[in-house]
Amino acid sequence: MISDTLFWYVFTSIFIVGAVFGSFLNCVIWRAYANESAAHGRSYCPKCRHKLSWKDLVPLFSYLGLAGKCRYCKKPISAQYPIVEAVTGIAFVAAAYVFFPGMFYGNFSFLNLAELFSYWVVISALIVIFVADLKWYFIPDGAVVTGLIAALALRVLQFFQSAYTFHEFDASIITNPLLSSVLAASFFLAIFLVSRGTWMGFGDVKYALLMGLALGFPGVLLGLFLAFFFGAILGLSLVAGQKKKMSSQIPFGPFLVGGTAVALFFSDPIIGWYLSLSY
């Protein structure tokens, strides 16, 4: 009974933290598009530019309480805001449950918390990139750099966690994702140069650095396969439905983020299942 209560307390607490992060990410997304710093100035309505009070910024509840309209100009608030808040909350809970399930029952260490926070920052960067590229066809450099720093910090923490647990230094914990990052970016850079930017934007090349560092090998191969596979399916479907032409631009960032997310959480069972088919 106590363990069940603790589980739901931790679950709810992490979701709230994630939703608060999501509220901040919405600000980051808009200000990246508007070429403004998210670190300065209070949040404002992007339509009437009225500064928002705390009552307007409570994750999920403010949107519901305002019936999806700005308190000041009465214009509709994009559904992006509650969606990003909810998705971030769910993603934060999922990261804790997948990577540190003992945390829900009070079993964790300082290193676990530091690693989990690094995962959260990487996930936050992915969400910003997904929305920005989907809406405005660009990948914010700030999100990529932040994700790279968090992913590198995660690898260093994992290195020390492994050394503490197994009493040996495994350099591959750091070198594997670093090499994966360079190779993934080199592959994308080759496509960018050969096509002169018509097949892939340079933002995707920079994102590949983050993808490789976050996933390592062989996870990065799974992430890339999923991104290209589902990107091709959707692209061909849009062309077949006459919604797009073969020459139309389709943002690839959301597919890269989707492939990264699936590989981040499920690479081991998916790769294990694939390898089992050969036996």
N, C-alpha and C positions, 0 to 999 in steps of 0.2 A: 504493500500500500504506500509506504514511504517512498519506495523507489519510483512508483508510478507518478506520485505527486512531484518528485524531483524532476523526472523526465519532462513532464508538461511545463514545469516552471522554467527549466532551461530552454525547452522548445519555444515557449512564448517569448522569453527574454531575448533570445537570438533573433526571432522574427521581428520583434520591435526594433532592435538595433539595425537590422537589415532594412526595414522600412524607412527608418530615419536616414540611413545612408542613401537609400533610393531617392528620398526627397532632395538631398544635397546633389545627387547625380543629375537630377532634372535641371537644377541650376547650372551645373557644369556643362551639360549638353547644350543648353540655350546660349550660355555665354561663350562657349567655344565657337558656335555658329556666328554669334554677334561680334566675335573677336574682342571679348571683354574678359577681364580676370574674374574668376569665381571667388577669389580670396578677398576681394574688396567690395564694400557696399552691400546694402541689404537687398534681399530678393524683391523683385517687382513683377507686376503683370506685364508680359511682353506686348500686350495690345494697348493698354492705356498708360503703362509705365508707372502706375501708382505703386508706392512701396507697400509691401505686405506686412501685416502684423503677425504675431505668433498664432492667432486664431486662424489665419489663412494657410498655415504651414504644417498643421498637424497631419502626418501621413495618413492617407486613405480617408480619414474622418472629415477633414476639411472639404475635400472634393464632394463627399456625400452630403455634408451639411449645407454646402452652397449649391447643391443640385447641379454641379458641373458648370457653374457660371461665376465669373469674377464678382466679388462683392462690390466693386466700385464702378466698373463700366458695364456690368451685366452681360458681357460677351462670353461665349462658350469657352470653357477651359478644355484643352486637348485631353483626350482619354489617355494620352501617353503618360501623364503625371501619375495617376493611381496605378496604371499598369506597371510602370517602372518601379514604383514603391513596393507593390506586391511581389513582383518577380525578384527584386533584390532581397526581400525578406525570405522568400522561399529558397532562393539560391544560397543564402547565408546558412539557413538551417540545413540544407542538403549537404553543404561543404562540411559542416560540423559532424553530421551524422555519418557521412561516407568515410571521412578521413580520421575522425576522432570520436567514435561512437561512445567510448567510455566517459566522455565529458557529460553526457546526459545522465550519468549515474554518479557524478562527482569524482571520477577518476581522470585526472589530467595533471599536467605539469606546466611550469612557466614556458618551457620550450614548445609544448603543444599549443598554448595560447598564442605565442609569437608566430608559429607556423600557420595557425588558423587565420590570424589577422592578415598574414601575407596572402593566403588564399583569397580572403575577402577583397583585398585591394586588387588582386589580379581579376577577380570576377567583376568588380566595379568598373575596371578599365574596359573589360569586354562589353559590358552593358552600354557604356558611353559610346564605344566604337560602333556597336550594332545599330543603335538609334541614329547616331549622326550620319552614318553612311547610308542607312535606309532612307532617311528623310532628305538629306542634302548632298549625298554623294561625296562625302569627304571623311577622312579618318583623322581625328585630331592628334597632332603630334604629342600634346601633353598627356593624353590618355595612353599612348604607346609607351612613352618614356616612363610614366608612373607604373605601368604594368611591368615593364622590363626591370625596374628597380625592385619591385615587390617580388617578381619571379626569381631574380638573382638572390634576394634576401632569403626567400624560401629554400632555395637550393643550399645555401650556406647553413641555414638552420638545420636542414635535413642531414647535412654532412656531420654537424656536431652531435645531433641526436643519435645518428648511427655510431659515431665514435664512442659516445657515452654508453650506449646500449650493448654494443658488441666488442668494445675495447680495441677497435682497429680503425684505421683511417682509409676510407674508400673514396679515392679521388674521382671515380667515375660518376659519383652523385652530382658533381659539378661539371666535369668535363663532357659527359654525355649530353646534357641539355645545351651546353655552350656550342658544341660541335653541331648539334641538331639545329640550333638557331642560325648559325652561319650557313649551313647547307640549304636550309629552307629558304633563307633570304637570297642566296645565290641562285637558286632555282627560279624564284620569282623575278629576280633581276634579269636573268637571261631572257625570260618571256617578255619582260618590259622592253628590253633593248631590241630584241628581234622584231617585236611588233611596233616599236616606236611609240609605245604607250597606248595603242589602240585596243589591245586585248586585256590589259591590266594596268591600273594606275600605280604610281610610285608609292602611294599610301599603303597598298597591299604588300609591296616589297618590305616596307618598314614593319608592317604588322607581322610578317613572317618571322622576323627576329623574335617578337614576343611569343608567337605560337610555338616555335622550336624550343625556346627557353622554358616555357610553361609546361610543355608536354614531354620533351625529351624523345629518345628513340626507344621503342618503335611507335609510341603514341602519336608523334607528329605525322607519321605515314597514315595512320588511321584518320586523323583530323583532316589531312589534305585530301584523302580519298573521299571522305564524306562531303567535304566542301565542293569539290569538283563534280561529284556524282549528283548531288541534289541541285547544285547550280545548273548543271546541264539539263536535268529533268524539268526544272521550272522554266528555264529559258526556252527550251523546245516547246513546252506546253503553251507558253505565252505567244510564241510565234504561230503555233498551230491554231490557237484561238484567235489569231489576228489582233492580239492586244499589243504585240511588239513586232518589230521587223528584225531581221537578222543583223542589221546594222545598228539597232537600238542599244543604248547604254543601259546595262543592268548592274547595280552595285553588287560587288562580290564580297565586300566586307561582312555582311550579315551571314553569308554561307560559311565564311572562314570562322566567324565567331561561333556559329552553330556547330561546326565540325570540332572546334577547339573544346567547346563545352561538353559535347558528348564524349570525346576522347579523354577529357580531364576526369570525368566521373566514372566512365564505363570502359576504359581502354582494356583493362585486365580481363574482364569476362568476355568482351567481344573478341579480342585477339586470341584468348584461350579457346573460345568456340570455333574460330576460324581454323586454328591449328589442329583442332580435333578432327576436322573434316578430312585431313590428309592421312589420318590413321585408320 
